[in-house]
């Protein structure tokens, strides 16, 4: 957990240097989405108590040092951060993301509603609602929503967030991002007129992506709504889009 925390802090600082307003992490960053077992739950003879206890031991409380470090970082560098973790509760742990604004305030906390119960997420407690917040990023305000990984497979997830006023939806992720899953995100953005940004682990094939809902310009010329699809390298790419559709790219 400490290594992930330190790596995350390093990349948040780099993102700020590159002009980012918000840094978003893959799903369950404090554990690296450590697997209890491979395959489906139904194919396992028995999941040992030791494995489940190990899973539960990785859950952290909301005042944990892991989270406080990112709160302090957000304040120091004036950058918003969407940090993910396995949250400790009185029952099963939850798969959670919080959005911290540039002043260090937690403005949204969301727990994954659509847990994959055929996998190890059978040992987590699902969330109960989708949420939207307003982020002041310094040059203006934007309405943000968030969903986590498997949530994007359900059209209702994005639609609910759109109806709540979300302009951009952040999607922490931890699974293989196939072509159809990328197309799915592009469609979710278009059909709901929201921007969607997904962040995935490099060792899950990467393919972190960003999609715009705008598919035609004022002259009715078709635009490519795919703003970004990364490869499987662990890096930061900053793309700045101008009205003409031109862009610049910077790597670190």
C-alpha positions in Angstrom: 0.0 0.0 0.0 2.8 2.4 0.9 4.5 1.9 -2.5 1.3 2.6 -4.3 0.8 5.7 -2.2 4.2 7.1 -2.9 4.0 6.3 -6.6 0.6 8.0 -6.8 1.9 11.1 -5.1 4.8 11.3 -7.6 2.4 11.1 -10.5 0.1 13.6 -9.0 2.9 16.1 -8.8 3.9 15.4 -12.4 0.3 15.8 -13.5 0.2 19.2 -11.8 3.4 20.3 -13.5 1.8 19.4 -16.8 -1.2 21.6 -16.1 -3.7 19.0 -15.0 -6.7 20.1 -12.9 -7.5 16.6 -11.6 -5.6 13.4 -11.2 -7.7 10.1 -11.4 -6.5 6.7 -10.3 -7.4 3.2 -11.4 -9.8 1.1 -9.3 -8.8 0.2 -5.7 -5.5 1.9 -5.9 -4.4 1.2 -2.2 -4.3 -2.6 -3.0 -3.5 -2.5 -6.7 -6.7 -4.5 -7.0 -5.0 -7.5 -5.7 -6.7 -10.7 -6.7 -8.0 -13.3 -4.2 -8.2 -15.9 -6.9 -8.2 -16.3 -10.7 -11.3 -17.3 -12.7 -14.9 -17.4 -11.5 -16.0 -18.0 -7.9 -18.1 -21.0 -9.0 -15.0 -22.8 -10.2 -13.2 -22.5 -6.9 -13.3 -25.6 -4.6 -13.1 -23.3 -1.5 -11.8 -19.9 -0.8 -9.7 -20.1 2.3 -10.5 -18.0 5.3 -6.9 -16.8 5.2 -7.4 -15.3 1.7 -10.6 -13.6 2.8 -8.9 -12.3 6.0 -6.0 -11.0 3.9 -8.5 -9.2 1.5 -10.3 -7.6 4.5 -7.0 -6.6 6.1 -6.3 -4.4 3.1 -9.4 -2.3 3.7 -8.7 1.1 5.2 -10.8 3.7 7.1 -11.6 7.1 5.7 -9.1 8.8 8.1 -6.3 6.5 7.1 -2.8 8.0 6.4 -3.2 6.8 2.8 -6.1 9.2 2.2 -4.8 12.0 4.4 -1.6 12.1 2.3 -3.7 12.8 -0.8 -5.8 15.4 1.0 -2.6 17.2 2.0 -1.2 16.8 -1.5 -4.3 18.3 -3.1 -4.0 21.4 -0.8 -0.3 21.8 -1.3 -0.4 21.6 -5.1 -3.9 22.9 -5.6 -4.9 19.9 -7.7 -8.1 17.8 -7.4 -7.6 14.1 -6.9 -9.9 11.1 -7.4 -8.4 8.5 -5.2 -9.7 4.9 -5.0 -9.4 2.3 -2.2 -10.9 -0.7 -0.4 -12.9 0.9 2.3 -13.3 -0.6 5.7 -16.9 -0.8 7.0 -18.8 -2.6 9.8 -19.8 -5.2 7.2 -17.9 -6.2 4.1 -15.4 -3.7 2.7 -16.5 -1.4 -0.1 -14.9 -0.6 -3.5 -14.8 3.2 -3.1 -13.6 6.4 -4.8 -13.5 9.9 -3.3 -13.0 13.2 -5.1 -10.8 15.7 -3.2 -10.9 19.3 -4.5 -7.9 21.6 -4.7 -8.6 22.9 -1.2 -8.4 19.4 0.3 -12.1 19.0 0.8 -13.8 15.7 0.0 -16.7 16.7 -2.3 -17.8 13.2 -3.4 -17.6 9.7 -2.0 -19.0 6.8 -4.2 -18.9 3.0 -3.7 -19.2 0.7 -6.6 -22.9 -0.3 -7.2 -22.4 -3.1 -9.7 -19.9 -5.4 -7.9 -18.8 -8.5 -9.9 -20.2 -11.1 -7.6 -18.9 -14.0 -9.6 -15.4 -12.8 -8.8 -13.7 -11.8 -5.6 -16.0 -8.7 -5.3 -18.4 -11.2 -3.8 -16.5 -10.3 -0.6 -17.4 -6.6 -0.9 -20.5 -4.6 0.0 -22.1 -2.9 -3.0 -22.9 0.8 -3.0 -26.5 2.0 -3.2 -26.5 5.2 -5.3 -24.8 7.2 -7.9 -23.6 10.7 -7.0 -22.6 14.0 -8.7 -20.6 16.9 -7.3 -19.5 20.3 -8.5 -15.7 20.8 -8.8 -14.2 24.3 -8.7 -11.0 23.8 -10.6 -9.8 27.5 -10.4 -10.8 28.7 -13.8 -14.5 27.7 -13.5 -16.7 24.9 -12.2 -17.7 21.5 -13.7 -20.2 18.9 -12.6 -18.5 15.5 -12.1 -20.0 12.1 -11.7 -18.1 8.8 -11.2 -18.7 5.1 -11.7 -16.3 2.2 -11.2 -15.4 -0.5 -13.8 -18.3 -2.9 -14.2 -20.8 0.0 -13.6 -20.1 1.1 -17.2 -21.7 -2.1 -18.6 -25.1 -0.8 -17.5 -26.5 2.1 -19.5 -28.5 3.2 -16.5 -25.3 4.2 -14.6 -24.4 6.9 -17.1 -27.9 8.0 -17.6 -28.5 8.5 -13.9 -25.4 10.6 -13.6 -26.4 12.6 -16.7 -29.8 13.3 -15.2 -28.1 14.5 -12.0 -26.2 17.1 -14.1 -22.9 15.4 -14.7 -20.8 17.0 -17.5 -17.9 14.6 -17.1 -17.9 11.1 -15.7 -14.7 9.7 -14.2 -14.3 5.9 -14.4 -11.6 4.2 -12.3 -11.1 0.7 -13.9 -9.3 -2.6 -13.3 -10.0 -5.0 -16.2 -8.9 -5.9 -19.7 -10.1 -3.0 -22.0 -11.2 -4.8 -25.2 -12.2 -2.9 -28.3 -15.9 -3.4 -27.5 -15.4 -1.9 -24.1 -13.8 1.2 -25.6 -16.6 1.5 -28.1 -19.0 1.1 -25.2 -17.5 4.2 -23.5 -17.6 6.2 -26.7 -21.4 5.4 -27.1 -22.1 6.2 -23.4 -20.5 9.6 -24.0 -22.5 10.3 -27.2 -25.9 9.0 -26.1 -25.8 11.0 -22.8 -23.9 14.1 -24.0 -21.2 13.8 -21.3 -17.5 13.5 -21.4 -16.1 10.2 -20.1 -12.5 9.6 -18.8 -11.5 6.1 -17.8 -8.2 5.2 -16.0 -7.0 1.6 -16.1 -3.9 -0.3 -14.8 -1.1 -0.7 -17.2 -0.9 -4.5 -16.4 -4.5 -4.8 -17.4 -3.5 -3.8 -20.9 -3.8 -0.1 -20.1 -6.1 1.7 -22.7 -6.9 4.5 -20.4 -9.2 6.7 -22.5 -11.2 9.9 -22.8 -14.2 10.5 -25.0 -16.1 13.7 -26.0 -19.8 13.7 -26.6 -19.4 16.1 -29.5 -19.4 14.3 -32.9 -20.0 17.3 -35.3 -18.7 20.8 -35.3 -20.7 24.0 -36.0 -20.3 23.4 -39.7 -21.7 19.9 -39.3 -18.3 18.3 -40.1 -17.8 14.9 -38.4 -15.4 15.0 -35.5 -13.5 12.1 -33.9 -15.0 11.9 -30.4 -12.0 9.8 -29.2 -9.8 12.3 -27.4 -7.3 9.8 -26.1 -6.7 6.0 -25.9 -3.3 5.2 -24.2 -1.2 2.1 -24.6 0.0 -0.3 -21.9 2.8 2.0 -20.6 2.7 3.6 -17.2 2.9 7.3 -18.0 1.0 10.5 -18.2 -0.1 12.1 -21.5 -1.5 15.6 -21.6 -3.4 16.6 -24.6 -4.7 20.2 -25.1 -7.5 20.6 -27.7 -8.3 23.8 -29.5 -11.5 24.7 -31.2 -10.1 24.0 -34.6 -9.6 20.4 -33.6 -5.8 20.8 -33.4 -4.0 19.4 -30.4 -0.6 19.3 -28.7 0.8 16.3 -26.8 3.2 16.1 -24.0 4.6 12.9 -22.3 6.3 12.4 -19.0 
